[in-house]
Amino acid sequence: MARLNLILLAILVACALSVVTSQHKVRKLYVELQKEQEFARQFEVEWGQLQLEQSTWAMHARIEKIASGQLMMRVPPPSRVQMVAPEDKR
């Protein structure tokens, strides 16, 4: 009977250690998940800022100002503008 009790005690200790180990792994993985979710939130914020910056750099008025100021470009007179009809792709 004592031998059976020792075997059951050993099984109980092994199960307890298994539970403790698995709980520790779960907590570690949860902390890692939280960190990765925070990185994802930071990337989303940065993506929004980059989109805003891109829309600012691509504003028509800004491009026109640079074209006329730095590149000395100008809009051609209407008599020099020629409209080209798109080809029918059938």
N, CA, C and O atoms as a printed pandas DataFrame, in Angstrom:
     atom_number atom_name residue_name chain_id  residue_number  x_coord  y_coord  z_coord
0              1         N          MET        A               1    0.816   -1.195    0.000
1              2        CA          MET        A               1    0.000    0.000    0.000
2              3         C          MET        A               1    0.860    1.259    0.000
3              4         O          MET        A               1    0.524    2.244   -0.657
4              5         N          ALA        A               2    1.969    1.227    0.736
5              6        CA          ALA        A               2    2.865    2.380    0.807
6              7         C          ALA        A               2    3.486    2.647   -0.556
7              8         O          ALA        A               2    3.713    3.793   -0.944
8              9         N          ARG        A               3    3.758    1.550   -1.278
9             10        CA          ARG        A               3    4.363    1.707   -2.601
10            11         C          ARG        A               3    3.377    2.386   -3.554
11            12         O          ARG        A               3    3.780    3.248   -4.335
12            13         N          LEU        A               4    2.117    2.022   -3.508
13            14        CA          LEU        A               4    1.085    2.645   -4.339
14            15         C          LEU        A               4    0.955    4.120   -4.002
15            16         O          LEU        A               4    0.808    4.956   -4.893
16            17         N          ASN        A               5    1.009    4.442   -2.696
17            18        CA          ASN        A               5    0.930    5.837   -2.283
18            19         C          ASN        A               5    2.112    6.641   -2.820
19            20         O          ASN        A               5    1.938    7.786   -3.235
20            21         N          LEU        A               6    3.310    6.058   -2.817
21            22        CA          LEU        A               6    4.485    6.751   -3.345
22            23         C          LEU        A               6    4.354    6.975   -4.854
23            24         O          LEU        A               6    4.730    8.030   -5.365
24            25         N          ILE        A               7    3.824    5.986   -5.556
25            26        CA          ILE        A               7    3.639    6.130   -7.008
26            27         C          ILE        A               7    2.613    7.227   -7.293
27            28         O          ILE        A               7    2.816    8.071   -8.165
28            29         N          LEU        A               8    1.514    7.202   -6.549
29            30        CA          LEU        A               8    0.492    8.239   -6.734
30            31         C          LEU        A               8    1.032    9.617   -6.370
31            32         O          LEU        A               8    0.705   10.605   -7.028
32            33         N          LEU        A               9    1.861    9.690   -5.318
33            34        CA          LEU        A               9    2.476   10.965   -4.936
34            35         C          LEU        A               9    3.404   11.467   -6.036
35            36         O          LEU        A               9    3.410   12.660   -6.337
36            37         N          ALA        A              10    4.175   10.590   -6.630
37            38        CA          ALA        A              10    5.077   10.969   -7.723
38            39         C          ALA        A              10    4.277   11.460   -8.928
39            40         O          ALA        A              10    4.651   12.445   -9.564
40            41         N          ILE        A              11    3.190   10.782   -9.240
41            42        CA          ILE        A              11    2.329   11.218  -10.346
42            43         C          ILE        A              11    1.728   12.576  -10.037
43            44         O          ILE        A              11    1.663   13.442  -10.909
44            45         N          LEU        A              12    1.288   12.768   -8.802
45            46        CA          LEU        A              12    0.710   14.041   -8.376
46            47         C          LEU        A              12    1.727   15.168   -8.497
47            48         O          LEU        A              12    1.400   16.247   -8.992
48            49         N          VAL        A              13    2.965   14.929   -8.048
49            50        CA          VAL        A              13    4.017   15.944   -8.136
50            51         C          VAL        A              13    4.325   16.258   -9.601
51            52         O          VAL        A              13    4.505   17.422   -9.958
52            53         N          ALA        A              14    4.388   15.239  -10.445
53            54        CA          ALA        A              14    4.654   15.451  -11.867
54            55         C          ALA        A              14    3.541   16.276  -12.515
55            56         O          ALA        A              14    3.813   17.164  -13.322
56            57         N          CYS        A              15    2.295   15.980  -12.161
57            58        CA          CYS        A              15    1.165   16.750  -12.697
58            59         C          CYS        A              15    1.208   18.199  -12.218
59            60         O          CYS        A              15    0.939   19.120  -12.989
60            61         N          ALA        A              16    1.543   18.397  -10.955
61            62        CA          ALA        A              16    1.621   19.747  -10.404
62            63         C          ALA        A              16    2.717   20.545  -11.099
63            64         O          ALA        A              16    2.520   21.708  -11.451
64            65         N          LEU        A              17    3.871   19.916  -11.294
65            66        CA          LEU        A              17    4.963   20.603  -11.996
66            67         C          LEU        A              17    4.571   20.908  -13.440
67            68         O          LEU        A              17    4.928   21.956  -13.978
68            69         N          SER        A              18    3.849   20.005  -14.052
69            70        CA          SER        A              18    3.382   20.223  -15.416
70            71         C          SER        A              18    2.439   21.424  -15.483
71            72         O          SER        A              18    2.536   22.244  -16.397
72            73         N          VAL        A              19    1.532   21.526  -14.520
73            74        CA          VAL        A              19    0.598   22.659  -14.476
74            75         C          VAL        A              19    1.357   23.965  -14.269
75            76         O          VAL        A              19    1.075   24.955  -14.944
76            77         N          VAL        A              20    2.307   23.979  -13.354
77            78        CA          VAL        A              20    3.088   25.188  -13.081
78            79         C          VAL        A              20    3.872   25.600  -14.320
79            80         O          VAL        A              20    3.911   26.782  -14.665
80            81         N          THR        A              21    4.497   24.636  -14.994
81            82        CA          THR        A              21    5.277   24.918  -16.190
82            83         C          THR        A              21    4.396   25.472  -17.302
83            84         O          THR        A              21    4.762   26.442  -17.965
84            85         N          SER        A              22    3.254   24.863  -17.502
85            86        CA          SER        A              22    2.372   25.336  -18.572
86            87         C          SER        A              22    1.825   26.732  -18.260
87            88         O          SER        A              22    1.692   27.555  -19.166
88            89         N          GLN        A              23    1.508   27.007  -17.001
89            90        CA          GLN        A              23    1.040   28.343  -16.623
90            91         C          GLN        A              23    2.128   29.389  -16.848
91            92         O          GLN        A              23    1.843   30.501  -17.294
92            93         N          HIS        A              24    3.356   29.035  -16.544
93            94        CA          HIS        A              24    4.472   29.955  -16.768
94            95         C          HIS        A              24    4.636   30.252  -18.260
95            96         O          HIS        A              24    4.850   31.400  -18.650
96            97         N          LYS        A              25    4.534   29.212  -19.089
97            98        CA          LYS        A              25    4.643   29.406  -20.539
98            99         C          LYS        A              25    3.506   30.280  -21.060
99           100         O          LYS        A              25    3.716   31.145  -21.910
100          101         N          VAL        A              26    2.308   30.049  -20.547
101          102        CA          VAL        A              26    1.152   30.849  -20.964
102          103         C          VAL        A              26    1.367   32.314  -20.618
103          104         O          VAL        A              26    1.085   33.190  -21.436
104          105         N          ARG        A              27    1.853   32.587  -19.440
105          106        CA          ARG        A              27    2.089   33.981  -19.032
106          107         C          ARG        A              27    3.159   34.635  -19.895
107          108         O          ARG        A              27    3.023   35.792  -20.292
108          109         N          LYS        A              28    4.231   33.887  -20.186
109          110        CA          LYS        A              28    5.279   34.426  -21.053
110          111         C          LYS        A              28    4.740   34.738  -22.438
111          112         O          LYS        A              28    5.032   35.796  -22.996
112          113         N          LEU        A              29    3.958   33.828  -22.996
113          114        CA          LEU        A              29    3.393   34.048  -24.325
114          115         C          LEU        A              29    2.399   35.210  -24.332
115          116         O          LEU        A              29    2.317   35.950  -25.313
116          117         N          TYR        A              30    1.652   35.372  -23.252
117          118        CA          TYR        A              30    0.698   36.476  -23.166
118          119         C          TYR        A              30    1.434   37.815  -23.143
119          120         O          TYR        A              30    1.023   38.767  -23.805
120          121         N          VAL        A              31    2.515   37.880  -22.384
121          122        CA          VAL        A              31    3.309   39.117  -22.332
122          123         C          VAL        A              31    3.885   39.408  -23.716
123          124         O          VAL        A              31    3.886   40.558  -24.155
124          125         N          GLU        A              32    4.369   38.386  -24.400
125          126        CA          GLU        A              32    4.908   38.565  -25.748
126          127         C          GLU        A              32    3.816   39.033  -26.711
127          128         O          GLU        A              32    4.060   39.892  -27.559
128          129         N          LEU        A              33    2.615   38.470  -26.582
129          130        CA          LEU        A              33    1.488   38.884  -27.413
130          131         C          LEU        A              33    1.164   40.360  -27.181
131          132         O          LEU        A              33    0.923   41.100  -28.135
132          133         N          GLN        A              34    1.158   40.786  -25.932
133          134        CA          GLN        A              34    0.883   42.189  -25.616
134          135         C          GLN        A              34    1.914   43.109  -26.257
135          136         O          GLN        A              34    1.565   44.162  -26.791
136          137         N          LYS        A              35    3.182   42.714  -26.203
137          138        CA          LYS        A              35    4.240   43.527  -26.817
138          139         C          LYS        A              35    4.034   43.626  -28.327
139          140         O          LYS        A              35    4.169   44.707  -28.901
140          141         N          GLU        A              36    3.710   42.516  -28.967
141          142        CA          GLU        A              36    3.511   42.515  -30.421
142          143         C          GLU        A              36    2.289   43.349  -30.803
143          144         O          GLU        A              36    2.304   44.026  -31.832
144          145         N          GLN        A              37    1.243   43.311  -29.998
145          146        CA          GLN        A              37    0.071   44.133  -30.272
146          147         C          GLN        A              37    0.401   45.615  -30.126
147          148         O          GLN        A              37   -0.122   46.445  -30.870
148          149         N          GLU        A              38    1.256   45.946  -29.180
149          150        CA          GLU        A              38    1.686   47.337  -29.028
150          151         C          GLU        A              38    2.500   47.777  -30.244
151          152         O          GLU        A              38    2.338   48.898  -30.727
152          153         N          PHE        A              39    3.376   46.896  -30.741
153          154        CA          PHE        A              39    4.121   47.208  -31.965
154          155         C          PHE        A              39    3.166   47.442  -33.128
155          156         O          PHE        A              39    3.358   48.365  -33.920
156          157         N          ALA        A              40    2.141   46.608  -33.229
157          158        CA          ALA        A              40    1.161   46.758  -34.310
158          159         C          ALA        A              40    0.449   48.104  -34.205
159          160         O          ALA        A              40    0.232   48.766  -35.220
160          161         N          ARG        A              41    0.085   48.515  -32.994
161          162        CA          ARG        A              41   -0.561   49.817  -32.805
162          163         C          ARG        A              41    0.376   50.950  -33.207
163          164         O          ARG        A              41   -0.051   51.916  -33.840
164          165         N          GLN        A              42    1.654   50.835  -32.842
165          166        CA          GLN        A              42    2.625   51.860  -33.217
166          167         C          GLN        A              42    2.785   51.933  -34.735
167          168         O          GLN        A              42    2.892   53.022  -35.300
168          169         N          PHE        A              43    2.801   50.770  -35.393
169          170        CA          PHE        A              43    2.923   50.764  -36.849
170          171         C          PHE        A              43    1.698   51.381  -37.508
171          172         O          PHE        A              43    1.822   52.066  -38.523
172          173         N          GLU        A              44    0.521   51.148  -36.945
173          174        CA          GLU        A              44   -0.694   51.749  -37.498
174          175         C          GLU        A              44   -0.654   53.261  -37.373
175          176         O          GLU        A              44   -1.053   53.970  -38.297
176          177         N          VAL        A              45   -0.174   53.764  -36.233
177          178        CA          VAL        A              45   -0.047   55.211  -36.047
178          179         C          VAL        A              45    0.958   55.771  -37.048
179          180         O          VAL        A              45    0.702   56.792  -37.686
180          181         N          GLU        A              46    2.097   55.105  -37.186
181          182        CA          GLU        A              46    3.119   55.563  -38.123
182          183         C          GLU        A              46    2.592   55.532  -39.563
183          184         O          GLU        A              46    2.883   56.435  -40.347
184          185         N          TRP        A              47    1.815   54.494  -39.912
185          186        CA          TRP        A              47    1.246   54.399  -41.244
186          187         C          TRP        A              47    0.308   55.577  -41.505
187          188         O          TRP        A              47    0.335   56.161  -42.588
188          189         N          GLY        A              48   -0.509   55.922  -40.536
189          190        CA          GLY        A              48   -1.403   57.075  -40.679
190          191         C          GLY        A              48   -0.629   58.366  -40.867
191          192         O          GLY        A              48   -1.002   59.207  -41.686
192          193         N          GLN        A              49    0.455   58.524  -40.105
193          194        CA          GLN        A              49    1.278   59.725  -40.245
194          195         C          GLN        A              49    1.927   59.782  -41.623
195          196         O          GLN        A              49    2.000   60.848  -42.234
196          197         N          LEU        A              50    2.394   58.644  -42.112
197          198        CA          LEU        A              50    3.012   58.615  -43.438
198          199         C          LEU        A              50    2.004   58.926  -44.541
199          200         O          LEU        A              50    2.331   59.612  -45.509
200          201         N          GLN        A              51    0.791   58.428  -44.395
201          202        CA          GLN        A              51   -0.237   58.744  -45.388
202          203         C          GLN        A              51   -0.555   60.232  -45.384
203          204         O          GLN        A              51   -0.737   60.834  -46.442
204          205         N          LEU        A              52   -0.623   60.827  -44.192
205          206        CA          LEU        A              52   -0.872   62.254  -44.085
206          207         C          LEU        A              52    0.273   63.046  -44.714
207          208         O          LEU        A              52    0.049   64.019  -45.434
208          209         N          GLU        A              53    1.496   62.617  -44.433
209          210        CA          GLU        A              53    2.662   63.287  -45.004
210          211         C          GLU        A              53    2.660   63.170  -46.525
211          212         O          GLU        A              53    2.962   64.139  -47.222
212          213         N          GLN        A              54    2.324   61.995  -47.040
213          214        CA          GLN        A              54    2.283   61.815  -48.487
214          215         C          GLN        A              54    1.234   62.723  -49.118
215          216         O          GLN        A              54    1.486   63.322  -50.164
216          217         N          SER        A              55    0.069   62.831  -48.501
217          218        CA          SER        A              55   -0.967   63.693  -49.073
218          219         C          SER        A              55   -0.546   65.154  -49.022
219          220         O          SER        A              55   -0.912   65.938  -49.898
220          221         N          THR        A              56    0.220   65.523  -48.000
221          222        CA          THR        A              56    0.719   66.904  -47.908
222          223         C          THR        A              56    1.727   67.181  -49.011
223          224         O          THR        A              56    1.667   68.224  -49.662
224          225         N          TRP        A              57    2.659   66.246  -49.225
225          226        CA          TRP        A              57    3.691   66.438  -50.248
226          227         C          TRP        A              57    3.096   66.434  -51.653
227          228         O          TRP        A              57    3.656   67.059  -52.554
228          229         N          ALA        A              58    1.991   65.754  -51.859
229          230        CA          ALA        A              58    1.403   65.618  -53.185
230          231         C          ALA        A              58    0.303   66.647  -53.464
231          232         O          ALA        A              58   -0.405   66.524  -54.464
232          233         N          MET        A              59    0.147   67.638  -52.618
233          234        CA          MET        A              59   -0.898   68.644  -52.832
234          235         C          MET        A              59   -0.626   69.395  -54.135
235          236         O          MET        A              59    0.513   69.744  -54.445
236          237         N          HIS        A              60   -1.683   69.630  -54.876
237          238        CA          HIS        A              60   -1.561   70.272  -56.188
238          239         C          HIS        A              60   -0.907   71.653  -56.079
239          240         O          HIS        A              60   -0.044   71.997  -56.886
240          241         N          ALA        A              61   -1.316   72.437  -55.090
241          242        CA          ALA        A              61   -0.772   73.792  -54.950
242          243         C          ALA        A              61    0.729   73.758  -54.671
243          244         O          ALA        A              61    1.473   74.595  -55.184
244          245         N          ARG        A              62    1.178   72.802  -53.868
245          246        CA          ARG        A              62    2.602   72.694  -53.555
246          247         C          ARG        A              62    3.399   72.327  -54.800
247          248         O          ARG        A              62    4.449   72.911  -55.068
248          249         N          ILE        A              63    2.899   71.361  -55.554
249          250        CA          ILE        A              63    3.588   70.938  -56.772
250          251         C          ILE        A              63    3.638   72.081  -57.777
251          252         O          ILE        A              63    4.664   72.302  -58.420
252          253         N          GLU        A              64    2.538   72.802  -57.913
253          254        CA          GLU        A              64    2.511   73.934  -58.847
254          255         C          GLU        A              64    3.483   75.021  -58.415
255          256         O          GLU        A              64    4.150   75.627  -59.254
256          257         N          LYS        A              65    3.568   75.271  -57.125
257          258        CA          LYS        A              65    4.491   76.296  -56.616
258          259         C          LYS        A              65    5.943   75.907  -56.919
259          260         O          LYS        A              65    6.731   76.746  -57.355
260          261         N          ILE        A              66    6.291   74.652  -56.691
261          262        CA          ILE        A              66    7.662   74.194  -56.965
262          263         C          ILE        A              66    7.936   74.230  -58.466
263          264         O          ILE        A              66    9.016   74.636  -58.894
264          265         N          ALA        A              67    6.947   73.800  -59.270
265          266        CA          ALA        A              67    7.144   73.794  -60.724
266          267         C          ALA        A              67    7.381   75.198  -61.257
267          268         O          ALA        A              67    8.241   75.398  -62.115
268          269         N          SER        A              68    6.634   76.165  -60.761
269          270        CA          SER        A              68    6.804   77.528  -61.270
270          271         C          SER        A              68    7.996   78.232  -60.632
271          272         O          SER        A              68    8.688   78.995  -61.306
272          273         N          GLY        A              69    8.249   77.995  -59.358
273          274        CA          GLY        A              69    9.324   78.705  -58.661
274          275         C          GLY        A              69   10.703   78.142  -58.933
275          276         O          GLY        A              69   11.599   78.880  -59.340
276          277         N          GLN        A              70   10.891   76.859  -58.717
277          278        CA          GLN        A              70   12.221   76.260  -58.835
278          279         C          GLN        A              70   12.531   75.784  -60.245
279          280         O          GLN        A              70   13.675   75.879  -60.692
280          281         N          LEU        A              71   11.534   75.277  -60.949
281          282        CA          LEU        A              71   11.780   74.701  -62.267
282          283         C          LEU        A              71   11.444   75.651  -63.407
283          284         O          LEU        A              71   11.652   75.329  -64.577
284          285         N          MET        A              72   10.925   76.821  -63.060
285          286        CA          MET        A              72   10.553   77.847  -64.039
286          287         C          MET        A              72    9.576   77.309  -65.105
287          288         O          MET        A              72    9.661   77.671  -66.278
288          289         N          MET        A              73    8.672   76.459  -64.678
289          290        CA          MET        A              73    7.666   75.927  -65.590
290          291         C          MET        A              73    6.449   76.834  -65.551
291          292         O          MET        A              73    6.212   77.529  -64.563
292          293         N          ARG        A              74    5.687   76.822  -66.624
293          294        CA          ARG        A              74    4.468   77.630  -66.667
294          295         C          ARG        A              74    3.398   76.867  -67.428
295          296         O          ARG        A              74    3.702   75.942  -68.181
296          297         N          VAL        A              75    2.156   77.252  -67.231
297          298        CA          VAL        A              75    1.042   76.631  -67.933
298          299         C          VAL        A              75    1.040   77.172  -69.359
299          300         O          VAL        A              75    1.125   78.385  -69.550
300          301         N          PRO        A              76    0.945   76.309  -70.356
301          302        CA          PRO        A              76    0.944   76.791  -71.741
302          303         C          PRO        A              76   -0.350   77.533  -72.063
303          304         O          PRO        A              76   -1.385   77.273  -71.449
304          305         N          PRO        A              77   -0.296   78.443  -73.011
305          306        CA          PRO        A              77   -1.538   79.138  -73.410
306          307         C          PRO        A              77   -2.508   78.149  -74.052
307          308         O          PRO        A              77   -2.086   77.133  -74.605
308          309         N          PRO        A              78   -3.795   78.442  -73.979
309          310        CA          PRO        A              78   -4.793   77.509  -74.525
310          311         C          PRO        A              78   -4.570   77.173  -75.999
311          312         O          PRO        A              78   -4.933   76.081  -76.438
312          313         N          SER        A              79   -3.991   78.073  -76.757
313          314        CA          SER        A              79   -3.766   77.793  -78.180
314          315         C          SER        A              79   -2.714   76.700  -78.388
315          316         O          SER        A              79   -2.662   76.090  -79.456
316          317         N          ARG        A              80   -1.882   76.450  -77.387
317          318        CA          ARG        A              80   -0.828   75.437  -77.495
318          319         C          ARG        A              80   -1.264   74.085  -76.921
319          320         O          ARG        A              80   -0.528   73.103  -77.028
320          321         N          VAL        A              81   -2.444   74.029  -76.319
321          322        CA          VAL        A              81   -2.933   72.790  -75.716
322          323         C          VAL        A              81   -3.663   71.977  -76.773
323          324         O          VAL        A              81   -4.535   72.499  -77.467
324          325         N          GLN        A              82   -3.318   70.720  -76.899
325          326        CA          GLN        A              82   -3.947   69.847  -77.885
326          327         C          GLN        A              82   -4.527   68.640  -77.146
327          328         O          GLN        A              82   -3.820   67.954  -76.408
328          329         N          MET        A              83   -5.809   68.391  -77.351
329          330        CA          MET        A              83   -6.479   67.270  -76.716
330          331         C          MET        A              83   -6.318   66.029  -77.589
331          332         O          MET        A              83   -6.481   66.099  -78.808
332          333         N          VAL        A              84   -6.002   64.913  -76.978
333          334        CA          VAL        A              84   -5.836   63.653  -77.689
334          335         C          VAL        A              84   -6.943   62.717  -77.242
335          336         O          VAL        A              84   -7.103   62.470  -76.047
336          337         N          ALA        A              85   -7.693   62.203  -78.174
337          338        CA          ALA        A              85   -8.794   61.289  -77.853
338          339         C          ALA        A              85   -8.211   59.908  -77.562
339          340         O          ALA        A              85   -7.293   59.466  -78.253
340          341         N          PRO        A              86   -8.735   59.227  -76.549
341          342        CA          PRO        A              86   -8.235   57.879  -76.254
342          343         C          PRO        A              86   -8.638   56.897  -77.346
343          344         O          PRO        A              86   -9.691   57.029  -77.970
344          345         N          GLU        A              87   -7.766   55.901  -77.563
345          346        CA          GLU        A              87   -8.061   54.885  -78.566
346          347         C          GLU        A              87   -9.125   53.939  -78.041
347          348         O          GLU        A              87   -9.205   53.670  -76.842
348          349         N          ASP        A              88   -9.934   53.444  -78.951
349          350        CA          ASP        A              88  -10.928   52.450  -78.575
350          351         C          ASP        A              88  -10.236   51.095  -78.547
351          352         O          ASP        A              88   -9.684   50.669  -79.561
352          353         N          LYS        A              89  -10.254   50.412  -77.413
353          354        CA          LYS        A              89   -9.501   49.169  -77.237
354          355         C          LYS        A              89  -10.326   47.919  -77.513
355          356         O          LYS        A              89  -10.153   46.898  -76.848
356          357         N          ARG        A              90  -11.207   47.997  -78.478
357          358        CA          ARG        A              90  -12.031   46.826  -78.800
358          359         C          ARG        A              90  -11.356   45.917  -79.756
359          360         O          ARG        A              90  -11.916   44.886  -80.129
